[in-house]
Amino acid sequence: MQTKELLAVLIKELVDFPSDVVVEEFDGEFGEIFQVNLNKEDIGKVVGKKGRTISALRQVFKSVARKSGKTFELEIVE
């Protein structure tokens, strides 16, 4: 399973409107950038209290990226 697909599956499990989740992948200057588009009502669920959920997701995917010698950035878009 690719990183983009795994990220989409994890985020869809967190939200109330999984059909609205769209993950786009871009090659940035320093590595991969993943933009997650979601329903406005679901943003709080993905971010979590004090940003803990989004921080955990970023940490997991950054660890995976480091093993392959890449960098990773995750952005939430309304």
PDB file with one MODEL, atoms N, CA, C and O in Angstrom:
MODEL        1
ATOM      1  N   MET A   1       0.859  -1.185   0.000  1.00  0.00           N
ATOM      2  CA  MET A   1       0.000   0.000   0.000  1.00  0.00           C
ATOM      3  C   MET A   1       0.899   1.240   0.000  1.00  0.00           C
ATOM      4  O   MET A   1       1.866   1.318   0.757  1.00  0.00           O
ATOM      5  N   GLN A   2       0.573   2.177  -0.835  1.00  0.00           N
ATOM      6  CA  GLN A   2       1.353   3.405  -0.931  1.00  0.00           C
ATOM      7  C   GLN A   2       1.047   4.329   0.245  1.00  0.00           C
ATOM      8  O   GLN A   2       0.018   4.187   0.906  1.00  0.00           O
ATOM      9  N   THR A   3       1.933   5.260   0.493  1.00  0.00           N
ATOM     10  CA  THR A   3       1.778   6.222   1.578  1.00  0.00           C
ATOM     11  C   THR A   3       0.486   7.009   1.444  1.00  0.00           C
ATOM     12  O   THR A   3      -0.231   7.202   2.426  1.00  0.00           O
ATOM     13  N   LYS A   4       0.188   7.459   0.246  1.00  0.00           N
ATOM     14  CA  LYS A   4      -1.016   8.251  -0.004  1.00  0.00           C
ATOM     15  C   LYS A   4      -2.271   7.453   0.358  1.00  0.00           C
ATOM     16  O   LYS A   4      -3.177   7.976   1.007  1.00  0.00           O
ATOM     17  N   GLU A   5      -2.320   6.200  -0.058  1.00  0.00           N
ATOM     18  CA  GLU A   5      -3.475   5.349   0.226  1.00  0.00           C
ATOM     19  C   GLU A   5      -3.613   5.062   1.713  1.00  0.00           C
ATOM     20  O   GLU A   5      -4.719   5.089   2.254  1.00  0.00           O
ATOM     21  N   LEU A   6      -2.503   4.789   2.369  1.00  0.00           N
ATOM     22  CA  LEU A   6      -2.527   4.514   3.805  1.00  0.00           C
ATOM     23  C   LEU A   6      -3.009   5.730   4.585  1.00  0.00           C
ATOM     24  O   LEU A   6      -3.813   5.599   5.508  1.00  0.00           O
ATOM     25  N   LEU A   7      -2.528   6.892   4.224  1.00  0.00           N
ATOM     26  CA  LEU A   7      -2.951   8.129   4.869  1.00  0.00           C
ATOM     27  C   LEU A   7      -4.452   8.340   4.689  1.00  0.00           C
ATOM     28  O   LEU A   7      -5.140   8.717   5.638  1.00  0.00           O
ATOM     29  N   ALA A   8      -4.965   8.102   3.490  1.00  0.00           N
ATOM     30  CA  ALA A   8      -6.401   8.255   3.226  1.00  0.00           C
ATOM     31  C   ALA A   8      -7.225   7.290   4.068  1.00  0.00           C
ATOM     32  O   ALA A   8      -8.253   7.679   4.621  1.00  0.00           O
ATOM     33  N   VAL A   9      -6.792   6.047   4.171  1.00  0.00           N
ATOM     34  CA  VAL A   9      -7.518   5.052   4.965  1.00  0.00           C
ATOM     35  C   VAL A   9      -7.561   5.464   6.431  1.00  0.00           C
ATOM     36  O   VAL A   9      -8.618   5.393   7.058  1.00  0.00           O
ATOM     37  N   LEU A  10      -6.442   5.890   6.981  1.00  0.00           N
ATOM     38  CA  LEU A  10      -6.398   6.299   8.387  1.00  0.00           C
ATOM     39  C   LEU A  10      -7.290   7.505   8.656  1.00  0.00           C
ATOM     40  O   LEU A  10      -8.017   7.526   9.649  1.00  0.00           O
ATOM     41  N   ILE A  11      -7.245   8.484   7.801  1.00  0.00           N
ATOM     42  CA  ILE A  11      -8.046   9.690   8.006  1.00  0.00           C
ATOM     43  C   ILE A  11      -9.534   9.390   7.839  1.00  0.00           C
ATOM     44  O   ILE A  11     -10.359   9.934   8.573  1.00  0.00           O
ATOM     45  N   LYS A  12      -9.881   8.540   6.893  1.00  0.00           N
ATOM     46  CA  LYS A  12     -11.292   8.192   6.691  1.00  0.00           C
ATOM     47  C   LYS A  12     -11.889   7.507   7.923  1.00  0.00           C
ATOM     48  O   LYS A  12     -13.090   7.615   8.169  1.00  0.00           O
ATOM     49  N   GLU A  13     -11.065   6.810   8.688  1.00  0.00           N
ATOM     50  CA  GLU A  13     -11.537   6.159   9.910  1.00  0.00           C
ATOM     51  C   GLU A  13     -11.803   7.161  11.034  1.00  0.00           C
ATOM     52  O   GLU A  13     -12.533   6.853  11.976  1.00  0.00           O
ATOM     53  N   LEU A  14     -11.224   8.340  10.944  1.00  0.00           N
ATOM     54  CA  LEU A  14     -11.375   9.349  11.990  1.00  0.00           C
ATOM     55  C   LEU A  14     -12.580  10.274  11.791  1.00  0.00           C
ATOM     56  O   LEU A  14     -13.053  10.874  12.755  1.00  0.00           O
ATOM     57  N   VAL A  15     -13.077  10.397  10.576  1.00  0.00           N
ATOM     58  CA  VAL A  15     -14.051  11.439  10.245  1.00  0.00           C
ATOM     59  C   VAL A  15     -15.479  10.911  10.101  1.00  0.00           C
ATOM     60  O   VAL A  15     -15.706   9.706   9.988  1.00  0.00           O
ATOM     61  N   ASP A  16     -16.435  11.847  10.108  1.00  0.00           N
ATOM     62  CA  ASP A  16     -17.849  11.510   9.919  1.00  0.00           C
ATOM     63  C   ASP A  16     -18.232  11.456   8.440  1.00  0.00           C
ATOM     64  O   ASP A  16     -19.206  10.797   8.076  1.00  0.00           O
ATOM     65  N   PHE A  17     -17.478  12.141   7.594  1.00  0.00           N
ATOM     66  CA  PHE A  17     -17.779  12.200   6.166  1.00  0.00           C
ATOM     67  C   PHE A  17     -16.593  11.643   5.365  1.00  0.00           C
ATOM     68  O   PHE A  17     -15.877  12.403   4.714  1.00  0.00           O
ATOM     69  N   PRO A  18     -16.382  10.319   5.411  1.00  0.00           N
ATOM     70  CA  PRO A  18     -15.213   9.739   4.725  1.00  0.00           C
ATOM     71  C   PRO A  18     -15.227   9.910   3.212  1.00  0.00           C
ATOM     72  O   PRO A  18     -14.172   9.918   2.578  1.00  0.00           O
ATOM     73  N   SER A  19     -16.409  10.047   2.634  1.00  0.00           N
ATOM     74  CA  SER A  19     -16.462  10.211   1.175  1.00  0.00           C
ATOM     75  C   SER A  19     -15.925  11.573   0.731  1.00  0.00           C
ATOM     76  O   SER A  19     -15.612  11.760  -0.445  1.00  0.00           O
ATOM     77  N   ASP A  20     -15.816  12.526   1.665  1.00  0.00           N
ATOM     78  CA  ASP A  20     -15.288  13.856   1.348  1.00  0.00           C
ATOM     79  C   ASP A  20     -13.765  13.938   1.445  1.00  0.00           C
ATOM     80  O   ASP A  20     -13.175  14.956   1.083  1.00  0.00           O
ATOM     81  N   VAL A  21     -13.129  12.877   1.928  1.00  0.00           N
ATOM     82  CA  VAL A  21     -11.672  12.889   2.115  1.00  0.00           C
ATOM     83  C   VAL A  21     -10.971  12.664   0.777  1.00  0.00           C
ATOM     84  O   VAL A  21     -11.209  11.672   0.088  1.00  0.00           O
ATOM     85  N   VAL A  22     -10.100  13.612   0.430  1.00  0.00           N
ATOM     86  CA  VAL A  22      -9.292  13.504  -0.788  1.00  0.00           C
ATOM     87  C   VAL A  22      -7.849  13.812  -0.404  1.00  0.00           C
ATOM     88  O   VAL A  22      -7.556  14.872   0.149  1.00  0.00           O
ATOM     89  N   VAL A  23      -6.960  12.885  -0.699  1.00  0.00           N
ATOM     90  CA  VAL A  23      -5.538  13.082  -0.410  1.00  0.00           C
ATOM     91  C   VAL A  23      -4.818  13.278  -1.731  1.00  0.00           C
ATOM     92  O   VAL A  23      -4.912  12.447  -2.634  1.00  0.00           O
ATOM     93  N   GLU A  24      -4.092  14.396  -1.836  1.00  0.00           N
ATOM     94  CA  GLU A  24      -3.320  14.694  -3.039  1.00  0.00           C
ATOM     95  C   GLU A  24      -1.838  14.692  -2.681  1.00  0.00           C
ATOM     96  O   GLU A  24      -1.450  15.154  -1.608  1.00  0.00           O
ATOM     97  N   GLU A  25      -1.030  14.181  -3.566  1.00  0.00           N
ATOM     98  CA  GLU A  25       0.411  14.078  -3.345  1.00  0.00           C
ATOM     99  C   GLU A  25       1.153  14.961  -4.343  1.00  0.00           C
ATOM    100  O   GLU A  25       0.877  14.936  -5.543  1.00  0.00           O
ATOM    101  N   PHE A  26       2.095  15.739  -3.826  1.00  0.00           N
ATOM    102  CA  PHE A  26       2.906  16.621  -4.659  1.00  0.00           C
ATOM    103  C   PHE A  26       4.370  16.425  -4.309  1.00  0.00           C
ATOM    104  O   PHE A  26       4.714  16.123  -3.166  1.00  0.00           O
ATOM    105  N   ASP A  27       5.221  16.600  -5.297  1.00  0.00           N
ATOM    106  CA  ASP A  27       6.657  16.598  -5.033  1.00  0.00           C
ATOM    107  C   ASP A  27       7.068  18.017  -4.721  1.00  0.00           C
ATOM    108  O   ASP A  27       6.984  18.903  -5.572  1.00  0.00           O
ATOM    109  N   GLY A  28       7.512  18.230  -3.496  1.00  0.00           N
ATOM    110  CA  GLY A  28       7.966  19.552  -3.090  1.00  0.00           C
ATOM    111  C   GLY A  28       9.455  19.704  -3.300  1.00  0.00           C
ATOM    112  O   GLY A  28      10.127  18.789  -3.774  1.00  0.00           O
ATOM    113  N   GLU A  29       9.955  20.853  -2.948  1.00  0.00           N
ATOM    114  CA  GLU A  29      11.376  21.143  -3.114  1.00  0.00           C
ATOM    115  C   GLU A  29      12.249  20.216  -2.260  1.00  0.00           C
ATOM    116  O   GLU A  29      13.343  19.829  -2.670  1.00  0.00           O
ATOM    117  N   PHE A  30      11.746  19.863  -1.058  1.00  0.00           N
ATOM    118  CA  PHE A  30      12.546  19.061  -0.131  1.00  0.00           C
ATOM    119  C   PHE A  30      11.984  17.664   0.106  1.00  0.00           C
ATOM    120  O   PHE A  30      12.574  16.890   0.859  1.00  0.00           O
ATOM    121  N   GLY A  31      10.859  17.325  -0.517  1.00  0.00           N
ATOM    122  CA  GLY A  31      10.282  15.993  -0.319  1.00  0.00           C
ATOM    123  C   GLY A  31       8.825  15.962  -0.733  1.00  0.00           C
ATOM    124  O   GLY A  31       8.352  16.820  -1.477  1.00  0.00           O
ATOM    125  N   GLU A  32       8.128  14.960  -0.237  1.00  0.00           N
ATOM    126  CA  GLU A  32       6.731  14.786  -0.593  1.00  0.00           C
ATOM    127  C   GLU A  32       5.811  15.650   0.261  1.00  0.00           C
ATOM    128  O   GLU A  32       6.026  15.806   1.463  1.00  0.00           O
ATOM    129  N   ILE A  33       4.789  16.207  -0.369  1.00  0.00           N
ATOM    130  CA  ILE A  33       3.782  17.001   0.334  1.00  0.00           C
ATOM    131  C   ILE A  33       2.437  16.319   0.102  1.00  0.00           C
ATOM    132  O   ILE A  33       2.055  16.043  -1.036  1.00  0.00           O
ATOM    133  N   PHE A  34       1.730  16.056   1.187  1.00  0.00           N
ATOM    134  CA  PHE A  34       0.405  15.463   1.104  1.00  0.00           C
ATOM    135  C   PHE A  34      -0.603  16.481   1.590  1.00  0.00           C
ATOM    136  O   PHE A  34      -0.523  16.950   2.726  1.00  0.00           O
ATOM    137  N   GLN A  35      -1.554  16.824   0.733  1.00  0.00           N
ATOM    138  CA  GLN A  35      -2.625  17.737   1.105  1.00  0.00           C
ATOM    139  C   GLN A  35      -3.892  16.920   1.293  1.00  0.00           C
ATOM    140  O   GLN A  35      -4.283  16.140   0.425  1.00  0.00           O
ATOM    141  N   VAL A  36      -4.527  17.115   2.446  1.00  0.00           N
ATOM    142  CA  VAL A  36      -5.744  16.384   2.764  1.00  0.00           C
ATOM    143  C   VAL A  36      -6.908  17.365   2.731  1.00  0.00           C
ATOM    144  O   VAL A  36      -6.948  18.324   3.501  1.00  0.00           O
ATOM    145  N   ASN A  37      -7.851  17.114   1.832  1.00  0.00           N
ATOM    146  CA  ASN A  37      -9.062  17.916   1.739  1.00  0.00           C
ATOM    147  C   ASN A  37     -10.160  17.164   2.473  1.00  0.00           C
ATOM    148  O   ASN A  37     -10.372  15.977   2.227  1.00  0.00           O
ATOM    149  N   LEU A  38     -10.863  17.852   3.382  1.00  0.00           N
ATOM    150  CA  LEU A  38     -11.953  17.230   4.113  1.00  0.00           C
ATOM    151  C   LEU A  38     -13.111  18.174   4.292  1.00  0.00           C
ATOM    152  O   LEU A  38     -13.022  19.368   4.004  1.00  0.00           O
ATOM    153  N   ASN A  39     -14.197  17.615   4.774  1.00  0.00           N
ATOM    154  CA  ASN A  39     -15.369  18.399   5.127  1.00  0.00           C
ATOM    155  C   ASN A  39     -14.985  19.308   6.296  1.00  0.00           C
ATOM    156  O   ASN A  39     -14.234  18.890   7.177  1.00  0.00           O
ATOM    157  N   LYS A  40     -15.483  20.529   6.314  1.00  0.00           N
ATOM    158  CA  LYS A  40     -15.152  21.484   7.378  1.00  0.00           C
ATOM    159  C   LYS A  40     -15.474  20.939   8.762  1.00  0.00           C
ATOM    160  O   LYS A  40     -14.766  21.230   9.726  1.00  0.00           O
ATOM    161  N   GLU A  41     -16.529  20.155   8.864  1.00  0.00           N
ATOM    162  CA  GLU A  41     -16.937  19.607  10.158  1.00  0.00           C
ATOM    163  C   GLU A  41     -15.958  18.566  10.690  1.00  0.00           C
ATOM    164  O   GLU A  41     -15.951  18.288  11.889  1.00  0.00           O
ATOM    165  N   ASP A  42     -15.147  17.998   9.836  1.00  0.00           N
ATOM    166  CA  ASP A  42     -14.214  16.946  10.233  1.00  0.00           C
ATOM    167  C   ASP A  42     -12.816  17.440  10.581  1.00  0.00           C
ATOM    168  O   ASP A  42     -12.002  16.667  11.085  1.00  0.00           O
ATOM    169  N   ILE A  43     -12.530  18.676  10.330  1.00  0.00           N
ATOM    170  CA  ILE A  43     -11.169  19.191  10.565  1.00  0.00           C
ATOM    171  C   ILE A  43     -10.766  19.024  12.031  1.00  0.00           C
ATOM    172  O   ILE A  43      -9.650  18.599  12.330  1.00  0.00           O
ATOM    173  N   GLY A  44     -11.664  19.354  12.924  1.00  0.00           N
ATOM    174  CA  GLY A  44     -11.359  19.224  14.357  1.00  0.00           C
ATOM    175  C   GLY A  44     -11.047  17.793  14.762  1.00  0.00           C
ATOM    176  O   GLY A  44     -10.216  17.569  15.642  1.00  0.00           O
ATOM    177  N   LYS A  45     -11.693  16.833  14.142  1.00  0.00           N
ATOM    178  CA  LYS A  45     -11.453  15.430  14.472  1.00  0.00           C
ATOM    179  C   LYS A  45     -10.078  14.980  14.005  1.00  0.00           C
ATOM    180  O   LYS A  45      -9.429  14.174  14.672  1.00  0.00           O
ATOM    181  N   VAL A  46      -9.636  15.485  12.881  1.00  0.00           N
ATOM    182  CA  VAL A  46      -8.323  15.105  12.366  1.00  0.00           C
ATOM    183  C   VAL A  46      -7.215  15.826  13.138  1.00  0.00           C
ATOM    184  O   VAL A  46      -6.154  15.253  13.386  1.00  0.00           O
ATOM    185  N   VAL A  47      -7.462  17.064  13.510  1.00  0.00           N
ATOM    186  CA  VAL A  47      -6.463  17.819  14.268  1.00  0.00           C
ATOM    187  C   VAL A  47      -6.384  17.293  15.701  1.00  0.00           C
ATOM    188  O   VAL A  47      -5.286  17.106  16.225  1.00  0.00           O
ATOM    189  N   GLY A  48      -7.521  17.053  16.338  1.00  0.00           N
ATOM    190  CA  GLY A  48      -7.553  16.531  17.698  1.00  0.00           C
ATOM    191  C   GLY A  48      -7.302  17.603  18.738  1.00  0.00           C
ATOM    192  O   GLY A  48      -6.958  18.740  18.413  1.00  0.00           O
ATOM    193  N   LYS A  49      -7.479  17.223  19.992  1.00  0.00           N
ATOM    194  CA  LYS A  49      -7.244  18.149  21.097  1.00  0.00           C
ATOM    195  C   LYS A  49      -5.778  18.554  21.130  1.00  0.00           C
ATOM    196  O   LYS A  49      -4.882  17.710  21.137  1.00  0.00           O
ATOM    197  N   LYS A  50      -5.558  19.837  21.149  1.00  0.00           N
ATOM    198  CA  LYS A  50      -4.205  20.419  21.176  1.00  0.00           C
ATOM    199  C   LYS A  50      -3.331  19.909  20.030  1.00  0.00           C
ATOM    200  O   LYS A  50      -2.105  19.900  20.141  1.00  0.00           O
ATOM    201  N   GLY A  51      -3.959  19.484  18.929  1.00  0.00           N
ATOM    202  CA  GLY A  51      -3.210  19.032  17.765  1.00  0.00           C
ATOM    203  C   GLY A  51      -2.566  17.673  17.911  1.00  0.00           C
ATOM    204  O   GLY A  51      -1.670  17.331  17.140  1.00  0.00           O
ATOM    205  N   ARG A  52      -3.003  16.891  18.883  1.00  0.00           N
ATOM    206  CA  ARG A  52      -2.353  15.603  19.154  1.00  0.00           C
ATOM    207  C   ARG A  52      -2.544  14.585  18.030  1.00  0.00           C
ATOM    208  O   ARG A  52      -1.610  13.861  17.686  1.00  0.00           O
ATOM    209  N   THR A  53      -3.741  14.526  17.459  1.00  0.00           N
ATOM    210  CA  THR A  53      -4.000  13.527  16.417  1.00  0.00           C
ATOM    211  C   THR A  53      -3.175  13.810  15.168  1.00  0.00           C
ATOM    212  O   THR A  53      -2.529  12.907  14.635  1.00  0.00           O
ATOM    213  N   ILE A  54      -3.190  15.041  14.702  1.00  0.00           N
ATOM    214  CA  ILE A  54      -2.427  15.387  13.503  1.00  0.00           C
ATOM    215  C   ILE A  54      -0.929  15.246  13.759  1.00  0.00           C
ATOM    216  O   ILE A  54      -0.184  14.851  12.862  1.00  0.00           O
ATOM    217  N   SER A  55      -0.487  15.564  14.962  1.00  0.00           N
ATOM    218  CA  SER A  55       0.932  15.408  15.297  1.00  0.00           C
ATOM    219  C   SER A  55       1.343  13.939  15.264  1.00  0.00           C
ATOM    220  O   SER A  55       2.431  13.604  14.796  1.00  0.00           O
ATOM    221  N   ALA A  56       0.472  13.066  15.762  1.00  0.00           N
ATOM    222  CA  ALA A  56       0.768  11.634  15.745  1.00  0.00           C
ATOM    223  C   ALA A  56       0.843  11.110  14.312  1.00  0.00           C
ATOM    224  O   ALA A  56       1.741  10.338  13.975  1.00  0.00           O
ATOM    225  N   LEU A  57      -0.104  11.532  13.472  1.00  0.00           N
ATOM    226  CA  LEU A  57      -0.077  11.121  12.065  1.00  0.00           C
ATOM    227  C   LEU A  57       1.202  11.601  11.384  1.00  0.00           C
ATOM    228  O   LEU A  57       1.849  10.848  10.657  1.00  0.00           O
ATOM    229  N   ARG A  58       1.553  12.843  11.625  1.00  0.00           N
ATOM    230  CA  ARG A  58       2.774  13.394  11.009  1.00  0.00           C
ATOM    231  C   ARG A  58       4.012  12.627  11.469  1.00  0.00           C
ATOM    232  O   ARG A  58       4.901  12.338  10.668  1.00  0.00           O
ATOM    233  N   GLN A  59       4.067  12.299  12.754  1.00  0.00           N
ATOM    234  CA  GLN A  59       5.230  11.600  13.298  1.00  0.00           C
ATOM    235  C   GLN A  59       5.386  10.213  12.678  1.00  0.00           C
ATOM    236  O   GLN A  59       6.490   9.809  12.313  1.00  0.00           O
ATOM    237  N   VAL A  60       4.273   9.486  12.561  1.00  0.00           N
ATOM    238  CA  VAL A  60       4.327   8.151  11.976  1.00  0.00           C
ATOM    239  C   VAL A  60       4.820   8.217  10.529  1.00  0.00           C
ATOM    240  O   VAL A  60       5.705   7.457  10.137  1.00  0.00           O
ATOM    241  N   PHE A  61       4.248   9.121   9.744  1.00  0.00           N
ATOM    242  CA  PHE A  61       4.621   9.190   8.344  1.00  0.00           C
ATOM    243  C   PHE A  61       6.012   9.779   8.144  1.00  0.00           C
ATOM    244  O   PHE A  61       6.683   9.435   7.171  1.00  0.00           O
ATOM    245  N   LYS A  62       6.454  10.641   9.022  1.00  0.00           N
ATOM    246  CA  LYS A  62       7.828  11.151   8.925  1.00  0.00           C
ATOM    247  C   LYS A  62       8.822  10.036   9.214  1.00  0.00           C
ATOM    248  O   LYS A  62       9.880   9.966   8.589  1.00  0.00           O
ATOM    249  N   SER A  63       8.487   9.165  10.156  1.00  0.00           N
ATOM    250  CA  SER A  63       9.366   8.033  10.466  1.00  0.00           C
ATOM    251  C   SER A  63       9.490   7.094   9.281  1.00  0.00           C
ATOM    252  O   SER A  63      10.582   6.620   8.967  1.00  0.00           O
ATOM    253  N   VAL A  64       8.380   6.828   8.631  1.00  0.00           N
ATOM    254  CA  VAL A  64       8.392   5.975   7.436  1.00  0.00           C
ATOM    255  C   VAL A  64       9.212   6.627   6.329  1.00  0.00           C
ATOM    256  O   VAL A  64      10.000   5.960   5.659  1.00  0.00           O
ATOM    257  N   ALA A  65       9.027   7.915   6.140  1.00  0.00           N
ATOM    258  CA  ALA A  65       9.747   8.637   5.086  1.00  0.00           C
ATOM    259  C   ALA A  65      11.258   8.639   5.346  1.00  0.00           C
ATOM    260  O   ALA A  65      12.051   8.499   4.415  1.00  0.00           O
ATOM    261  N   ARG A  66      11.650   8.798   6.605  1.00  0.00           N
ATOM    262  CA  ARG A  66      13.081   8.831   6.939  1.00  0.00           C
ATOM    263  C   ARG A  66      13.768   7.522   6.569  1.00  0.00           C
ATOM    264  O   ARG A  66      14.910   7.518   6.108  1.00  0.00           O
ATOM    265  N   LYS A  67      13.063   6.413   6.774  1.00  0.00           N
ATOM    266  CA  LYS A  67      13.656   5.115   6.446  1.00  0.00           C
ATOM    267  C   LYS A  67      13.976   5.004   4.964  1.00  0.00           C
ATOM    268  O   LYS A  67      14.928   4.328   4.574  1.00  0.00           O
ATOM    269  N   SER A  68      13.181   5.668   4.146  1.00  0.00           N
ATOM    270  CA  SER A  68      13.433   5.623   2.706  1.00  0.00           C
ATOM    271  C   SER A  68      14.245   6.821   2.228  1.00  0.00           C
ATOM    272  O   SER A  68      14.429   7.001   1.024  1.00  0.00           O
ATOM    273  N   GLY A  69      14.734   7.644   3.158  1.00  0.00           N
ATOM    274  CA  GLY A  69      15.576   8.775   2.802  1.00  0.00           C
ATOM    275  C   GLY A  69      14.825   9.969   2.249  1.00  0.00           C
ATOM    276  O   GLY A  69      15.409  10.795   1.549  1.00  0.00           O
ATOM    277  N   LYS A  70      13.536  10.074   2.551  1.00  0.00           N
ATOM    278  CA  LYS A  70      12.713  11.164   2.049  1.00  0.00           C
ATOM    279  C   LYS A  70      12.257  12.059   3.195  1.00  0.00           C
ATOM    280  O   LYS A  70      12.456  11.746   4.369  1.00  0.00           O
ATOM    281  N   THR A  71      11.646  13.172   2.830  1.00  0.00           N
ATOM    282  CA  THR A  71      10.979  14.015   3.824  1.00  0.00           C
ATOM    283  C   THR A  71       9.494  14.010   3.519  1.00  0.00           C
ATOM    284  O   THR A  71       9.072  13.634   2.425  1.00  0.00           O
ATOM    285  N   PHE A  72       8.714  14.428   4.489  1.00  0.00           N
ATOM    286  CA  PHE A  72       7.271  14.314   4.392  1.00  0.00           C
ATOM    287  C   PHE A  72       6.625  15.532   5.035  1.00  0.00           C
ATOM    288  O   PHE A  72       7.059  15.986   6.095  1.00  0.00           O
ATOM    289  N   GLU A  73       5.591  16.058   4.397  1.00  0.00           N
ATOM    290  CA  GLU A  73       4.827  17.167   4.962  1.00  0.00           C
ATOM    291  C   GLU A  73       3.355  16.874   4.765  1.00  0.00           C
ATOM    292  O   GLU A  73       2.938  16.442   3.690  1.00  0.00           O
ATOM    293  N   LEU A  74       2.562  17.112   5.811  1.00  0.00           N
ATOM    294  CA  LEU A  74       1.130  16.865   5.775  1.00  0.00           C
ATOM    295  C   LEU A  74       0.400  18.161   6.032  1.00  0.00           C
ATOM    296  O   LEU A  74       0.624  18.823   7.045  1.00  0.00           O
ATOM    297  N   GLU A  75      -0.492  18.530   5.092  1.00  0.00           N
ATOM    298  CA  GLU A  75      -1.249  19.771   5.209  1.00  0.00           C
ATOM    299  C   GLU A  75      -2.740  19.454   5.162  1.00  0.00           C
ATOM    300  O   GLU A  75      -3.178  18.601   4.390  1.00  0.00           O
ATOM    301  N   ILE A  76      -3.514  20.147   5.993  1.00  0.00           N
ATOM    302  CA  ILE A  76      -4.972  20.018   5.993  1.00  0.00           C
ATOM    303  C   ILE A  76      -5.543  21.203   5.228  1.00  0.00           C
ATOM    304  O   ILE A  76      -5.197  22.351   5.505  1.00  0.00           O
ATOM    305  N   VAL A  77      -6.421  20.925   4.263  1.00  0.00           N
ATOM    306  CA  VAL A  77      -7.021  21.960   3.436  1.00  0.00           C
ATOM    307  C   VAL A  77      -8.539  21.850   3.569  1.00  0.00           C
ATOM    308  O   VAL A  77      -9.089  20.750   3.546  1.00  0.00           O
ATOM    309  N   GLU A  78      -9.211  22.990   3.707  1.00  0.00           N
ATOM    310  CA  GLU A  78     -10.674  22.985   3.787  1.00  0.00           C
ATOM    311  C   GLU A  78     -11.274  22.784   2.418  1.00  0.00           C
ATOM    312  O   GLU A  78     -12.496  22.750   2.279  1.00  0.00           O
TER     313      GLU A  78
ENDMDL
END
